[in-house]
Amino acid sequence: MTEFLALFLFLFTFGVLLVGYPVAFSLGGSALLFAFIGSATGAFDPAFLEAIPNRISGTLSNELLVAIPLFVFMGVMLEKSKIAEDLLDTMGQVFGGLAGGLGISVTIVGMLLAASTGIVGATVVTMGLLSLPSMMKRGYCPRIATGTICASGTLGQIIPPSIVLVLLGDVISSAYQQAQLDQGIYSPESVTVGDLFLGALIPGFVLVGLYIVYLIGVAIFQPHRVPPIPEEDRKVSKELFVQVLTVLIPPVMLIVLVLGSILTGVATPTEAASVGSVGAIVLAASKRMFNIAILKEVMRTTTEVTAMVFMILIGASLFALVFRGFGGDDIVRDFLTSLPGGVFGAMLLVMLVLFLLGFFLDFIEITFVVIPIVAPILLTMGVDPVWLGIMIALNLQTSFLTPPFGFSLFYLRGVAPDSISTMDIYRGVMPFIAIQILVLMMLAYWPSLATWLPDLVYG
C-alpha cells in the first residue's frame, strides 16, 4: 500500500503539472493531499510533517540561494541597458566580412549573454528580436539563423555563472551530504557552486567551439546559406577598434570579475552576484540607460522570478518530505541498483528520464523535484557529484533544444516573424542537437572534462 501511494503521488503530481496548475502549489498541494490519505489509511506517519517548518526555515536562511535574485537582477539590468544590442552590432562588424561571420557573432554574443544573464528565455527572446531580422536581411538561410539563435540562447544552462548551476550546486551539495549519511560517513566536505562553475567551463567552451566549427563548415561548403555582410555596410578599422573597446570590454570585464572572484575563492557566489548587480547598474548608467523607471521594472521582474523560485523550492521540499515518508526514495534506490549494467545502467536511465521530463517541466521544477530523489542514490553508487551536475545541466540543455516540445523553440517561435515556419526552426536546431549529444557522449566517456579543473584548482 505504501509503495503504491508513493508511486501514485509522483504520477498524480506530474499529471497536475501537465494540466497547467501553478508548480509550487501543485507540488505542495499534492503532497498534503496524499499525506492526509496516507495518515487516514495508516500508510504515512504524520510526524514527518513536523519537519516542514525546519525545511522552510532552512530554505529561506540558505545564504547561497540569495545569489539567485542578485544574478537575476544583474541579467535583467544588462538586458534593459541594451548591451546585447551593442554586442551584436560590434561582433557582427568584427566577423561580418566572412561567410558565416554573422552566425559566429551570434554564437559568441549568446555565450557572453549566457555568462552575464544565465536566463535562457530572456537570452533566446533578446537574440531573436535583435539578430534574427538582421540575419534574414543579410540573406541567411532561415534554418541556419533560427538554429544558431536557439542553440546560442540555451548556453545559459551550462556557461557559468548560470542560475541552473547555482540551483544544482545547492541541490547536489545536499544530496552529497545525504549520500554520505546513508553510507555512515560523516565528513565536512561538500560540493560547492564554484566546483560546478569550474566543471562547466571546458564542456561549455567545447560546445561553443563546435557550434562555430559547424558554422565554418557551412560557410565553406554552402556559402550561399551564410553570406557575408556587404562591404558598404562595414565600418572602417579604426572606428571598429574604438567600438570594440567601448562595447565589448566593459561587459567582459564584469563577467571576469564576477566569475573570477567565485572561482578563485575571493568571494562567495552571493557576494560576487552582489558585485555583479552593482556593476550592471554602473554599465547601464554609463550608457545613460539607468533611471527610476528602468530600476522599478528590473526590480519587479527580479521579485517575480525570485518569488517563483522560492515558492517552487518550498513546494518541492514538502513534496520530497512526503515522498520520503512513503518510502519513495527506497523504491527508487532499489529500482536503480537492480538495473543491469550497474552505475552505467542507472545513469543512462536517469539521463533519459530527465531528458523526457525536460520536454514538459522547467529546469527549476526538475532540479527541485527529481534531482533530490535520484542524486543521493547515484552518489551512493560512486558517481562523482561534479560530473553528475554537469551531465544533468548539459542533458537538460539538449532537452530544451529538442523538437517538438523544446522550451527554446517556443521562445523563438513567439518572436519570430510569420515568414519563418515552425518547421524551419525545428530543422534548424537539428545539427546543434547532434553537437549537444556529441558533447554529452564525450562528457560521459571522459568525465575528466568536468572534473579536471575543479581537481586542479581545489584538489
N, C-alpha and C positions, 0 to 999 in steps of 0.2 A: 504493500500500500504506500509506504513512504517513498520508495523508488519511483512508483508511478506518479505520485504527486510532484516530485522533483522534476521529472521529465515533462509533465503536463504544464508545470509552471513556466518552464522555458518556452515551450511551444505556444502557450497562451499569450505570454508577453510578446513574443515575436509577431503573433497574429495581430495583437492590438497595435503594435508599432506600424505594421503594414497598412492597417486601416487608416492611419493618419493621426492618431491621438498624440498629444504632446509627449515627448520622450520621457521627461523627468517624471511626470505623473503616471505614465503607463508603467514605468518600472516600479515606482513606489506603490501605486495602487494595486497592481497585480500581486506584488509581494505581500501586502497587508491582507488582500482577499484570501490568498492561499494560506497565509499564516492563521487566519480565522478558521478556514476549513480544516486545516491540519490540527488545530487545537481542539476543534469540536469532535474530530474523529480519533484523537489521541495520537496522531502521527507526527505532531510538532510540539515541541516544548516551548511554551510562551516565554520562558525565562530568557530565550535568545533575544527577545525584543528589548530586554533591559539594556542591551548594549547599544541601542540606537542613539541615545544622547551622546555617548562617548564617541561613536562613529562620526556624528555630525560635528561635534566639537573638534575632533581631530582633523577633520577636513577643513574647517574654517580657520584653524590655527596653523595649518601647514604653510610654512614660510615659502616653500618652493612654488606653491600654486599662486602666490602673489605675483609671480613673474607673468602669469597669463594676461591680466588686464594691462600690465605695463607694455608687453610685447604687442598686444592688440592696439593700444594707444599709439605706439611708435609706428606700426604699419599703416594705420588709418591716417595719421598725420602726414606721413610721407605720400600717401595716395592723394590726399586733398591738396598737397602743395605742388602737384603736377610734376613731381620729379620723374615719374615713369615716362611722361610725355617727352620731357627733355632728354632723358636717357635714350629713348627710341630714336629720336631725331639725330642725336650725336652718333650713336653706334651705327645707324643707318648710313650716315655720311662717311664714317670710317671704312666700313666694309661694302658700301653700296656700289663701288666701281667694279666689284666682282660678281660673276654669275653666282647666285645663291647667297650673296652677301647680305641681303636684307633678311633672309631667313636665319642666317648665322647671328645677325644683330638681335633679332627677336629672341633667339635662344639664350644669348648672353644676358640680355636685359631681363629675361624671365628668371635666370639664375640669380641676378642681383636683386630683383624684387622678392624672390623666394627668401633670400638671405636677410632682407630688410623687413618684410611683412610676415612671411610664414603663413599666410592665409590663402588657400588655394582658390576659393571662389572669387575673392577680390582680385587676385592676380590674373585669372583667366578672363574675367569681365573687363578689367582695365586693358589688358593686352588686346582683347577682341575689339574694344571700342577704338583704341588708338592705332594698332598696327594692321588690322585686317583691311580697312579701307585703303591704306597706303599700299599694301601688298597687292591688292586687286587692281589698283590704279596702275601699278608698275607692270602688270601683265602676268603675275604669278598664277600658277595653277591653283584653283580653289582647294583642291585636296592637300597640296603641299602647304598652303597658307594656314588652313584650319588645323591640320595635323601638328604643325610646328607650334601654333599658339596653344593648343590644348596640352601638348607634351611639355612645353616650357612652363605653362601655368601650374602644372602638378608638381613641379620641382620643389614647391613649398612644403611638400611632405617629407623630403629627405635632406634638403640643403639646410644646415644649421645657420642661425638659431631658429629652428622650426618649432611651432607650437605643438605639433604632433609629437616631436621628440621630447619636449618638456613634459607633456602628459604621460607619454610612455615611460619616461625616466622615473616619474613618481610611482606609477603602477608596477613597473618591473622591479624597482627597488623594494617595494612592499612584498612582491611575490618572491623575490630572492630571500628576504628575511623569513618569510613563511616557509619556504622550502628548506632553509637551514633548520628551523624549529622542528619541522616534520622529520628531519633526519637526526634530531637530537644534538645539533651543532649550535653553539651559542657564540657568535662571532660579531664584533663591531663592524666588520667590513660590509660594504653595501655597494650598490651601483648608483652612480651619480649621473646627472644630466650631462655633465662635462664628458663622461665616458661615451655616452651616446652621440654627442656632438662630434667628438673625435672619430668615433667609429663610422659616422656617416660621411665624413669628408671624402675618403677615397672612392667608395661606391658612387657618391653624388657626382664627383668630378669625372669618373669613368662614364657615367650616364650622359653627362653634358658633352663630353668628348665624342662619344659615339653618335649622339644627335648631330653634332657638327660634321662628323665624318660622313654620315648619311647624306646630309645636305650637299657636301662637297661632291659626293658620288653622283647625285642627281645633276649637279652643275656640270660635271664632266661628260656624262652620257646623255643627258636630256636638258641641255642649257635653255631650251625654249620654254621650259616649265618654271625656270627661276631666273629671269633676265636681270641684268644689272641696272642700276639707276642711270638714266641718260646723263651724259657729261654736262649738259647745260644746267642740270638740276643740282650738281655737286658744288661744294664750297671749295675755295682755294685753300691750299695747305696751311697758310699762316692763320687764317680765320678759323679753320677747323681745329688747329692746335690749341688756340685760346679757348674754343668751345669745349674741347675735351678736358682741359684743365679746370674750367669753371663748373662744368656739369657733372663730369664723371668722378673726379677726385673726392668731393665732399661726401657723397653717399657711400663710396667705397671706404673712406676713412672711418665713417660712422660704423659700418659693418665690421671692419677690422677691430675697431675699439671695443665694440660690444662682444664680439665672438672671441677676440684675443684675450680679453680680461677674464672670460669664463674658462677658456682652455688652459691658461697659464696659472689659474688659481688665484689671481689677484682679486677677483670679485666673484660673488655667488651669482647664479643666474638672475635672481631678483635684483641684486644691486646693479648688475650690468644692464638689465632691462630698464631700470630707472634712469641710468645714464643715457641709454638709447632714446628714451622718451624725451628727455631734455634736449638731446642732440637733434631729434626730429623737429622739435619746436624751433631750435636755432636755425636749422636749414630752411624751414618754412618762413621764418621771419626774414632770413637773408634774401629770399625770393619775393618778399612782400606779399606772402600768401598766408599770413597769420593775423587773425583778428578775432574778436569776441564771437562772431557768428560761426566761423570755422571751428573755434575751440569748443563751442557748445555742440556742434554737430559731431565732432570727433569724440567728445565725452559721452554723448548719447549713444553712439554706436558701440563704444567701449563698454559702457554699462550694460547694454543689451546682450552683447556677446558674453561678458563675464557672468551675468546673471544666468544665462542659459547653461554655461559650462558648469557652474557650481550647483545649480538645481539638478542637472543630469547626474552630477557626481554624488549628490545626496541620495537621489532615487536609486542610483546604481549600487550604492553602499547598502541600502535597505534590501535591494533585490539579492545581492550577494550574501547578506546575512541570513535571509530566509532560505535561500537555495542551499547554503551550508547546513542550516538547521534540518533540512530534509535529507541530508546526506548526499546532496548532489555532487559535491566535489569528490566523494569516494567513488561514486558511479563513474564519473568521467575518468578518474585515475585508473580504475580497474579496466575500463574500456581501452584507454590509450596504451597501458602497459601490456595488455593482452594481444595487441595488434602484431601481425607478422612483420618482421623487419626491425623490431626494437625501436630505437630512437629515430631512425630514418622513417619508419612507417608512421610513427606518431607525429613527427614534424610534417611529413607530407600531408597527412590528413588534416592537421590543424591549419596549415597554409591554404589548403584547398577550401576548407570551410570559411576561413577569413576572407579569401578571395570572393567567394559567392556572397557572403554577408555584405561585402563592400558594395555590391550592386544596390542594396536596399537600405543600408544603415550608414550614417555618417561615421567618420573615424572616431569622434568623441564617444558615441554610443558603443562602438566596438571596443574601444580602449577601456572603457569603464565597466562594461558588462561581460565581455567574453574573455579578455586577457587575464583578469584576476582569477578566472576559473581554470584556464589551461596552463598559464605561465608557471605557477608553482609546481605543477606535475612535470612539465618539461624540464624545469631547472633541477628537480629532484633526480631526473633521469640522466643528468650530466650535461645538459645543453648550456653553452656559455650565454650569460644574460645579455651582454652587449651584442653579440651576434644575433640572438633571438630578437632583440629590439629592432635592429636594423633590417632584419629579414621581414618582420611584421610591417615596418614602415614602407619598405620597398614593395611588398606584396600589395598593401592597400593602395599605394600609388598606382600600381598596374591595374588594380580593380577599378579605380575611379576613372581610368582612361579607356576602359574596355566597353564596346557596344554590347547590347543596346541600352544599358542602364547606367553607364559611367557618369558620375556627377559632373565632371569637367565638360562632357559633351553637352549636357543640359545647360550649363552656364554659358557656353559659347553659342548654343542654339538661340538662347534668349536675346543675344545682342547682335547676332549675325543677320545680314540683310536677307530678304526672301529669295534673292537671286542665287544664294548658296543653299543647296538642298541638304537635308539631313544625311542622305547617303554620301554626299561629298565629305561631310565631317567624319562619318563612320569609316569610310575608306581611307581618308587622310591620316587617321591615327594608327592604322594597321602596322605600318613599318615601325612606328615608335613603340607600339606594344611589343613587337618582336624584339626590339632593342631592350625594352624593360625586362622581358622574360630571359633574354640572354644574360643580362647583368644579374638577375635573380639566380640563375643557374650558376654563374661564376661565383657569386657570393656563397651559394650552397656548397660548391665544390672546394672553394678556397675561403674558409671562414676568416683567415688572417687578413683579408681585405677589410674586415670590420674591426678585428681585434688587435692588429699590429700597432696602430698609432696609440690607442689607449695603453697598451702594454709598454710601449716605448716611453710615453710621457709620464704615466703614473705608476708603471710597474717597477 
